[in-house]
Amino acid sequence: MNGNMIRGLRGMIAGGVSTRDFGAATGLGDSDSQELLDALKKEGIGVLRGSFYHFEDGDRLRVAVELLKEGHPIDEISEALHWRDFEGLTAEILSSMGFAVMRNLVLTKPRMEIDVVGVRLGIAMLVDCKHWGRTSTSAMRTAVTKQVERTRHYVAKTPGSAAVPVMVALHRGDIDFVGRVPIVPISGFASFVDEFYGNLDRMQTIRRD
């Protein structure tokens, strides 16, 4: 896939899109837009009906995963995704590294939703995906507190479980910790997952009493 494909993610709108609309969404000219649309169709992504290309909900993520495999910068890919796609990319990384994955897990009494749950070797990683570029320290602390509450609720509802709350955010830089809860940039999430079990002593692990 060529370098323009990351920009092309913005034009992959659900429903029909013309070459001109695709160009308007991506900032590409008609010629480059047509080239990208034809390349996508050749890969089985998008269907041409008349003069409109039709994409399914998961098509952006399919392209993002291929770009990721080819070594394109993960932060640039993430910036071109919608927030639901961002959750999907996080889940895909966990799945590719041997985790059993659930998305949008809903707990009741009280009702809480967890963006992504990855389970491996008897420990669950509960991920809250924040499409943040930059955010205030207070907003970050509030988000972390809520994720810890969700993790406690998950453990209370799941016999024999142990779980670690994790925040994954769209920002550049190193991993931050707030109350022993890691805030991981999406660009470093694969490395974080790879080293997850070796760093458990640095993270808040919640177990059922």
KASUL-V322793 format. One record per residue. N is the residue number from 0. SS is DSSP state (alpha for helix, beta for strand, coil for the rest). PHI is phi in radians with two decimals (* if undefined). OMEGA is omega in radians with two decimals (none if undefined). Layout:
<<N & SS & PHI & OMEGA> <N & SS & PHI & OMEGA>>
This chain:
<<0 & coil & * & -3.07> <1 & coil & -1.43 & -3.02> <2 & coil & -1.08 & 3.12> <3 & coil & -1.27 & -3.03> <4 & alpha & -1.14 & 3.10> <5 & alpha & -1.09 & 3.07> <6 & alpha & -1.14 & -3.14> <7 & alpha & -1.12 & 3.11> <8 & alpha & -0.99 & -3.10> <9 & alpha & -1.20 & -3.10> <10 & alpha & -1.61 & -3.11> <11 & coil & -1.46 & -3.06> <12 & coil & -1.56 & 3.11> <13 & beta & -1.05 & -3.04> <14 & beta & 1.64 & -3.07> <15 & beta & -1.42 & 3.08> <16 & beta & -2.41 & 3.10> <17 & coil & -1.47 & 3.09> <18 & alpha & -1.03 & -3.14> <19 & alpha & -1.18 & 3.10> <20 & alpha & -1.12 & 3.10> <21 & alpha & -1.04 & 3.13> <22 & alpha & -1.11 & 3.13> <23 & alpha & -1.14 & -3.11> <24 & alpha & -1.29 & -3.05> <25 & alpha & -1.74 & -3.06> <26 & coil & 1.41 & 3.13> <27 & coil & -1.71 & 3.08> <28 & coil & -1.32 & -3.10> <29 & alpha & -1.05 & -3.09> <30 & alpha & -1.15 & 3.13> <31 & alpha & -1.15 & 3.11> <32 & alpha & -1.10 & 3.13> <33 & alpha & -1.09 & 3.13> <34 & alpha & -1.08 & 3.13> <35 & alpha & -1.15 & -3.13> <36 & alpha & -1.09 & 3.10> <37 & alpha & -1.17 & 3.12> <38 & alpha & -1.14 & 3.11> <39 & alpha & -1.12 & -3.13> <40 & alpha & -1.07 & 3.12> <41 & alpha & -1.10 & 3.12> <42 & coil & -1.50 & 3.14> <43 & coil & 1.41 & -3.13> <44 & coil & -1.98 & -3.08> <45 & coil & 1.61 & -3.13> <46 & beta & -2.19 & 3.13> <47 & beta & -1.55 & 3.07> <48 & beta & -2.19 & -3.02> <49 & coil & 1.16 & 3.13> <50 & coil & -1.88 & -3.11> <51 & beta & -2.10 & 3.06> <52 & beta & -1.68 & -3.10> <53 & beta & -1.96 & -3.13> <54 & beta & -2.04 & 3.06> <55 & coil & -1.61 & -3.06> <56 & coil & -1.01 & -3.06> <57 & coil & -1.54 & -3.04> <58 & alpha & -1.16 & 3.13> <59 & alpha & -1.05 & -3.13> <60 & alpha & -1.14 & 3.11> <61 & alpha & -1.02 & 3.12> <62 & alpha & -1.17 & -3.14> <63 & alpha & -1.04 & -3.14> <64 & alpha & -1.13 & 3.12> <65 & alpha & -1.14 & 3.09> <66 & alpha & -1.08 & 3.11> <67 & alpha & -1.08 & 3.14> <68 & alpha & -1.11 & -3.12> <69 & coil & -1.44 & 3.05> <70 & coil & 1.61 & 3.07> <71 & coil & -1.21 & -3.06> <72 & coil & -1.04 & -3.05> <73 & alpha & -1.16 & -3.14> <74 & alpha & -1.22 & 3.09> <75 & alpha & -1.18 & 3.09> <76 & alpha & -1.08 & -3.09> <77 & alpha & -1.10 & -3.13> <78 & alpha & -1.10 & -3.13> <79 & coil & -1.58 & -3.10> <80 & coil & -1.68 & 2.95> <81 & coil & -1.39 & -3.04> <82 & alpha & -1.14 & 3.08> <83 & alpha & -1.19 & 3.07> <84 & alpha & -1.11 & -3.13> <85 & alpha & -1.08 & 3.04> <86 & alpha & -1.03 & -3.11> <87 & alpha & -1.10 & 3.12> <88 & alpha & -1.16 & 3.08> <89 & alpha & -1.06 & 3.12> <90 & alpha & -1.11 & -3.13> <91 & alpha & -1.11 & 3.11> <92 & alpha & -1.09 & 3.11> <93 & alpha & -1.06 & -3.12> <94 & alpha & -1.09 & -3.11> <95 & alpha & -1.18 & -3.12> <96 & coil & -1.89 & 2.95> <97 & coil & 1.57 & 3.11> <98 & coil & -1.54 & 2.92> <99 & beta & -1.37 & -2.93> <100 & beta & -2.13 & 2.97> <101 & beta & -2.20 & 3.08> <102 & beta & -2.00 & 3.05> <103 & beta & 0.93 & 3.11> <104 & beta & -1.28 & -3.12> <105 & beta & -1.78 & 3.03> <106 & beta & -1.84 & -3.10> <107 & coil & -2.10 & 3.04> <108 & coil & 0.93 & -0.06> <109 & coil & -1.43 & -3.13> <110 & coil & -1.30 & 3.07> <111 & beta & -2.46 & 3.11> <112 & beta & -2.12 & 3.12> <113 & beta & -1.92 & -3.04> <114 & beta & -1.04 & -3.08> <115 & beta & -2.46 & 3.04> <116 & beta & -2.08 & 3.06> <117 & beta & -2.08 & -3.10> <118 & beta & -2.13 & 3.09> <119 & beta & -2.76 & 3.10> <120 & coil & 0.97 & 3.04> <121 & coil & 1.37 & 3.12> <122 & beta & -2.18 & 3.13> <123 & beta & -1.70 & 2.99> <124 & beta & -1.80 & -3.13> <125 & beta & -1.79 & -2.98> <126 & beta & -1.90 & 2.97> <127 & beta & -1.84 & -3.10> <128 & beta & -1.62 & 3.11> <129 & beta & -1.99 & 3.14> <130 & coil & -1.45 & -3.14> <131 & coil & -1.41 & 2.82> <132 & coil & -1.64 & 3.01> <133 & coil & -2.31 & 3.11> <134 & coil & -2.64 & -3.11> <135 & coil & -1.33 & 3.11> <136 & alpha & -1.09 & -3.12> <137 & alpha & -1.16 & 3.11> <138 & alpha & -1.12 & 3.12> <139 & alpha & -1.15 & 3.13> <140 & alpha & -1.12 & 3.11> <141 & alpha & -1.09 & 3.14> <142 & alpha & -1.13 & 3.13> <143 & alpha & -1.14 & 3.13> <144 & alpha & -1.02 & 3.12> <145 & alpha & -1.14 & 3.14> <146 & alpha & -1.21 & 3.06> <147 & alpha & -1.12 & 3.10> <148 & alpha & -1.07 & 3.11> <149 & alpha & -1.11 & -3.12> <150 & alpha & -1.15 & 3.10> <151 & alpha & -1.09 & 3.13> <152 & alpha & -1.14 & 3.10> <153 & alpha & -1.04 & -3.11> <154 & alpha & -1.12 & 3.12> <155 & alpha & -1.11 & -3.10> <156 & alpha & -1.60 & -3.01> <157 & coil & -2.16 & -3.09> <158 & coil & -0.97 & 3.07> <159 & coil & 1.27 & -3.03> <160 & coil & -1.60 & 2.95> <161 & beta & -2.35 & -3.03> <162 & beta & -2.50 & -3.14> <163 & beta & -2.10 & 3.06> <164 & beta & -1.34 & -3.11> <165 & beta & -2.40 & 3.02> <166 & beta & -1.91 & 3.03> <167 & beta & -2.05 & -3.02> <168 & beta & -2.25 & 3.08> <169 & coil & -1.57 & 3.06> <170 & coil & -2.72 & 3.11> <171 & coil & -1.66 & 3.08> <172 & coil & 2.20 & -3.09> <173 & coil & -1.58 & 3.07> <174 & coil & -1.22 & 3.03> <175 & beta & -1.81 & 3.05> <176 & beta & -2.20 & 3.02> <177 & beta & -2.17 & -3.10> <178 & coil & 1.02 & -3.14> <179 & coil & 1.14 & 3.02> <180 & beta & -1.77 & -3.10> <181 & beta & -1.30 & 3.00> <182 & beta & -1.96 & -2.92> <183 & beta & -1.90 & 3.02> <184 & beta & -1.20 & -3.10> <185 & alpha & -1.01 & 3.13> <186 & alpha & -1.15 & 3.13> <187 & alpha & -1.95 & -3.02> <188 & alpha & -1.18 & 3.14> <189 & alpha & -1.07 & 3.11> <190 & alpha & -1.15 & 3.11> <191 & alpha & -1.05 & 3.14> <192 & alpha & -1.12 & -3.13> <193 & alpha & -1.07 & -3.09> <194 & coil & -1.81 & -2.99> <195 & coil & -0.97 & -3.03> <196 & alpha & -1.25 & 3.10> <197 & alpha & -1.33 & -3.10> <198 & alpha & -2.04 & -3.09> <199 & alpha & -1.03 & -3.11> <200 & alpha & -1.18 & 3.13> <201 & alpha & -1.58 & -3.02> <202 & coil & -1.99 & 3.10> <203 & coil & -1.34 & 3.12> <204 & beta & -1.91 & -3.07> <205 & beta & -1.86 & -3.12> <206 & beta & -2.12 & 3.10> <207 & coil & -1.35 & 3.14> <208 & coil & -1.17 & none>>
